[in-house]
Amino acid sequence: MSKYPVKLAERTRARPARKMESDAVDVLAPSSRNSPFLSFRYSYTEMSVLGGKAHVKSRNARFEDGKLTSETFEGELERSAYDRVVSDAQRQIGDQTAQFLQSLSSFLPFFRTHRHDRD
């Protein structure tokens, strides 16, 4: 008994090998740069005051184009710089809140102005 269960016909064995054309298959370039299937950014900043100095800690991480990048920063600032940053942040939050409430105020019944132009 032969160790191969199927025997090849004589014609099949005698057939010469064909040469493949060099441009028979189109090779596609990887599309990882153009299609961001998964990407994210993470950012964290903390400012605190201890004594007369302000301490800053910051961490950034991002995953884009198949590459993970992480950065960390720690430093100290003068107290006046910290006070200025906190004041600016409070002003921006106050301005945004005022704009949001102003956009909703037209739905309140006591905000509507009464017109006397019906003459």
Rosetta blueprint (number, residue, H / E / L):
1 M L
2 S L
3 K L
4 Y L
5 P L
6 V L
7 K L
8 L L
9 A L
10 E H
11 R H
12 T H
13 R H
14 A H
15 R L
16 P L
17 A L
18 R L
19 K L
20 M L
21 E L
22 S L
23 D L
24 A L
25 V L
26 D L
27 V L
28 L L
29 A L
30 P L
31 S L
32 S L
33 R L
34 N L
35 S L
36 P L
37 F L
38 L L
39 S L
40 F E
41 R E
42 Y E
43 S E
44 Y E
45 T E
46 E E
47 M E
48 S E
49 V E
50 L E
51 G L
52 G L
53 K E
54 A E
55 H E
56 V E
57 K E
58 S E
59 R E
60 N E
61 A E
62 R E
63 F E
64 E E
65 D L
66 G L
67 K E
68 L E
69 T E
70 S E
71 E E
72 T E
73 F E
74 E E
75 G E
76 E E
77 L E
78 E E
79 R H
80 S H
81 A H
82 Y H
83 D H
84 R H
85 V H
86 V H
87 S H
88 D H
89 A H
90 Q H
91 R H
92 Q H
93 I H
94 G H
95 D H
96 Q H
97 T H
98 A H
99 Q H
100 F H
101 L H
102 Q H
103 S H
104 L H
105 S H
106 S L
107 F L
108 L L
109 P H
110 F H
111 F H
112 R L
113 T L
114 H L
115 R L
116 H L
117 D L
118 R L
119 D L
